[in-house]
Amino acid sequence: MQEIGIPFYHLTRKGVLISLSITEVKNKERLLKEFFSKGDPKEKSFEKILTNLSNSSPNFTYSIFQKYVKAFCDDKIKELLPFDLSKLQNLSDESLIIQKEILEAFLKLSKQEKEEAIRFLNEIT
């Protein structure tokens, strides 16, 4: 295709993973599906939860990819692939700890308390 003047490229799996970490990239849903379609069985264990989270909380989901790729760039993860979120466990990322804490606390709230919390968060964001 490039020989006849039509620009064409194909990302490697690492390229797709890095693309998922870049805020400005469009069509992340397609990239996420593509990434996991070629994954090994251990990687596929993350597919369902990350796909579900990407539908309901895309900013949170793709921030996980950002943190993963940043950890690699900071030499805290030796290899990008295979994709393994357990590699993030040894990193003390305060924002992930806070997000987990909020989710766990939210799940324990009554229905009325959840509604109040949502109203509060809507006022500050």
Beta strands, then each sheet from edge to edge (+ up, - down):
end
